[in-house]
């Protein structure tokens, strides 16, 4: 049996880029105010054509890792983490369309000292209008899975979606089923223990799947609202297309199908597939 690697206490940031536009510069500028530590940044680039990653890589602490093609979010993030040396024990995996609050990364690192079994730590995520995005949620269960999948868009206040999104009450430091992949600080030992992101998820639900597998491996997913970032939205995510909506629904089905195998789950999965198909039709018309 191979002994797990031991890592130093260095911190690095891996961000997956796909023609991120000007948001990448703002991401890096605000990251410089988020911590007093020296932080390496790896741009895991999925085939950008706007020149933004190449420009950003001119900075002393930024390295461009070109994937050569669009591998999807999780696979590219895995490759970005693999670029790091053994001195890096903490990795932030984040979207490039974020702005960091001053001191936010240091605040996340402070929280890790209170949770020795914490495998992943997620900050509070604000929308540009100041509202708090529900970034620490329960795992989709059969009941919540069908309810949220079928009614989430057409009846946003339904009880299954409200329970799943964990939106009630003031944000408090706590454990969660999973944390938003748009920004989380991951203990590298925990990341290794589950072999990182599952590359079968091209986009969407790779964070849900990771959170579930981290917990199954004995680690905790910890919501840390004392640290905060703002999700400003980027060039590569601003255009919802029918193709990406279909990818989202395929990923949702994959997640549930992976965890509910055997004949007794066939009716449940058939209901999920039908519900997702109807929801996709509604969302495609809206888009």
C-alpha positions in Angstrom: 0.0 0.0 0.0 1.4 3.4 -1.0 1.9 5.8 1.8 0.0 9.2 1.3 2.2 12.1 0.4 3.1 14.7 2.9 3.0 18.3 1.9 4.3 21.6 3.2 2.0 24.5 4.2 2.3 26.5 1.0 -0.7 27.8 -0.7 -1.5 27.9 -4.4 -4.5 28.9 -6.6 -5.6 26.9 -9.6 -8.1 28.6 -11.8 -9.6 27.1 -15.0 -9.7 29.5 -17.8 -11.6 29.5 -21.1 -11.4 33.0 -22.7 -12.0 34.7 -19.4 -11.7 38.2 -20.7 -11.0 41.1 -18.3 -12.3 39.3 -15.3 -9.0 37.4 -14.9 -7.0 40.6 -14.3 -9.5 41.7 -11.6 -9.3 38.2 -10.1 -5.5 38.4 -9.8 -5.5 42.1 -8.6 -7.9 41.3 -5.8 -6.1 38.0 -4.9 -3.1 40.1 -4.1 -5.1 41.8 -1.3 -6.6 38.5 0.0 -3.5 37.2 1.7 -0.1 38.3 3.1 1.4 35.0 1.9 3.2 34.4 -1.3 0.8 32.5 -3.5 1.5 30.7 -6.8 -1.3 30.8 -9.4 -1.7 28.2 -12.1 -4.0 29.0 -15.0 -5.3 25.6 -16.3 -6.3 26.9 -19.7 -8.9 25.0 -21.7 -8.1 26.6 -25.1 -8.7 30.4 -24.6 -8.6 32.5 -27.8 -8.8 35.9 -26.2 -5.1 36.2 -25.1 -6.1 36.9 -21.4 -4.3 34.0 -19.9 -1.1 34.7 -21.8 -1.2 38.3 -20.6 -1.8 37.2 -17.0 1.1 34.8 -17.2 3.5 37.7 -17.5 3.0 38.3 -13.8 5.8 36.8 -11.7 3.6 34.5 -9.6 1.4 33.2 -12.5 2.0 30.2 -14.6 0.1 29.1 -17.7 -0.6 25.4 -18.1 -2.2 25.0 -21.5 -4.5 21.9 -21.8 -4.4 22.0 -25.6 -8.1 21.6 -25.8 -11.2 22.0 -23.7 -11.0 19.2 -21.1 -13.8 20.5 -19.0 -13.6 22.0 -15.5 -12.7 19.1 -13.3 -10.1 17.5 -15.6 -8.4 20.8 -16.2 -8.4 21.6 -12.4 -6.8 18.2 -11.8 -4.0 18.9 -14.3 -3.5 22.3 -12.7 -3.1 20.8 -9.2 -0.6 18.2 -10.6 1.6 21.2 -11.7 2.3 22.0 -8.0 5.2 21.0 -5.9 5.1 19.1 -2.7 5.6 22.3 -0.7 2.0 23.2 -1.5 -0.4 21.7 1.0 -3.3 23.9 0.3 -4.9 24.6 -3.0 -7.6 27.1 -3.9 -9.7 25.9 -6.9 -11.6 28.9 -8.1 -13.3 30.4 -11.1 -11.5 33.4 -12.7 -14.7 35.5 -12.5 -14.3 36.3 -8.8 -13.2 39.3 -6.8 -11.6 38.6 -3.5 -12.4 40.6 -0.3 -9.3 42.0 1.4 -7.9 39.3 3.7 -10.4 36.7 2.6 -7.8 33.9 1.8 -6.1 34.5 5.1 -9.5 34.3 6.8 -10.1 30.9 5.1 -6.7 29.6 6.3 -7.5 30.7 9.8 -10.7 28.6 9.8 -8.7 25.5 8.8 -7.0 25.6 12.1 -10.3 25.0 13.9 -11.2 22.0 11.7 -8.3 19.5 11.6 -10.4 17.0 9.6 -11.6 19.7 7.2 -10.9 18.6 3.7 -12.5 21.6 1.8 -13.4 25.1 3.0 -15.8 27.4 1.2 -16.1 31.2 1.7 -19.3 33.2 1.6 -20.0 34.1 -2.0 -21.8 37.3 -2.8 -23.6 38.2 -6.0 -22.8 41.7 -7.5 -26.1 43.0 -6.0 -24.9 42.1 -2.6 -27.1 39.0 -2.1 -25.6 35.9 -0.6 -25.3 32.9 -3.0 -26.2 29.6 -1.3 -22.8 28.0 -1.8 -22.9 25.4 1.0 -25.6 22.9 0.5 -27.0 19.5 1.4 -26.2 16.6 -0.9 -29.1 15.7 -3.3 -31.1 12.9 -1.8 -33.8 11.0 -3.7 -36.5 13.2 -2.4 -34.6 16.5 -2.7 -33.2 15.3 -6.0 -36.5 14.8 -7.7 -38.1 17.8 -6.1 -35.3 20.3 -6.9 -34.7 18.9 -10.4 -38.3 19.1 -11.4 -39.5 22.2 -9.6 -36.4 24.2 -9.0 -36.8 26.6 -11.9 -40.6 26.7 -12.3 -41.4 26.9 -8.5 -38.2 28.3 -6.9 -39.7 28.4 -3.4 -40.6 24.7 -3.3 -39.7 23.0 -0.1 -37.2 20.6 -1.7 -35.2 23.4 -3.2 -35.2 25.4 0.0 -34.0 22.5 2.0 -31.3 21.6 -0.6 -30.0 25.1 -0.9 -29.8 25.7 2.9 -30.7 29.4 2.5 -32.5 30.0 5.8 -30.9 31.9 8.7 -27.7 33.9 9.0 -24.6 32.4 7.5 -22.6 30.5 10.2 -19.5 28.4 10.2 -20.6 24.8 9.8 -20.2 21.6 7.9 -22.0 21.1 4.6 -22.7 18.3 2.2 -20.8 20.1 -0.6 -19.3 23.5 -1.4 -19.5 25.6 -4.5 -16.7 24.8 -6.9 -16.5 28.5 -7.9 -14.2 28.9 -4.9 -13.0 26.5 -2.3 -9.8 25.9 -0.4 -8.8 22.2 -0.4 -6.4 20.3 1.8 -4.2 18.6 -0.8 -4.1 15.4 1.2 -7.9 15.2 1.1 -7.8 16.0 -2.7 -5.3 13.1 -3.2 -7.4 10.8 -1.1 -10.3 10.9 -3.6 -8.1 11.4 -6.8 -9.4 14.9 -7.3 -12.3 15.8 -9.5 -14.1 13.1 -11.5 -13.2 14.0 -15.1 -16.4 12.4 -16.4 -18.2 15.6 -15.3 -17.3 18.0 -18.1 -19.0 20.8 -16.3 -21.5 21.1 -13.4 -21.9 18.8 -10.5 -18.2 18.1 -10.3 -18.2 20.0 -7.0 -21.2 18.1 -5.7 -19.5 14.8 -6.5 -16.2 16.0 -5.0 -17.9 17.1 -1.8 -19.7 13.7 -1.4 -16.5 11.7 -2.0 -14.4 13.9 0.3 -17.0 13.2 3.1 -17.0 9.5 2.3 -13.2 9.5 2.7 -13.6 10.8 6.2 -13.0 14.5 5.7 -15.3 17.4 6.3 -16.7 20.1 3.9 -16.7 23.3 6.0 -18.5 26.5 5.2 -16.5 29.5 6.4 -18.5 32.8 5.9 -15.9 34.8 7.8 -14.1 34.8 4.4 -15.9 36.3 1.5 -15.6 36.7 -2.3 -17.9 38.2 -5.0 -18.9 36.2 -8.0 -19.0 38.9 -10.7 -19.7 36.6 -13.7 -17.4 36.2 -16.6 -17.1 36.1 -20.4 -17.1 32.3 -20.6 -20.1 31.8 -18.3 -22.4 34.7 -19.4 -23.9 33.0 -22.4 -26.2 30.2 -21.4 -26.7 27.9 -24.4 -28.9 25.0 -25.1 -25.8 22.8 -25.2 -24.6 23.9 -21.8 -28.0 23.5 -20.3 -28.1 19.9 -21.6 -24.6 19.3 -20.1 -25.9 20.5 -16.7 -28.8 18.1 -16.8 -26.6 15.2 -18.0 -24.3 15.9 -15.1 -27.2 16.0 -12.6 -28.4 12.6 -13.9 -24.9 11.1 -13.8 -24.5 12.1 -10.1 -27.8 10.5 -9.1 -27.4 7.4 -11.3 -23.9 6.8 -9.9 -25.3 6.6 -6.4 -28.5 4.7 -7.0 -27.6 1.5 -8.8 -29.6 -1.7 -9.2 -33.1 -2.6 -10.3 -34.9 -1.1 -7.4 -33.7 2.4 -8.4 -34.8 2.2 -12.0 -38.2 3.8 -11.4 -36.6 6.6 -9.4 -34.0 7.3 -12.2 -36.7 7.1 -14.9 -38.6 9.8 -13.0 -35.5 11.9 -12.6 -34.7 11.6 -16.3 -38.2 12.6 -17.3 -38.2 15.6 -14.9 -34.8 16.8 -16.2 -36.0 16.5 -19.7 -39.1 18.6 -19.0 -37.0 21.2 -17.1 -34.5 21.3 -19.9 -37.2 22.0 -22.4 -38.5 24.9 -20.3 -35.1 26.4 -19.7 -34.1 26.1 -23.3 -37.1 28.0 -24.4 -36.3 30.8 -21.8 -32.6 30.9 -23.0 
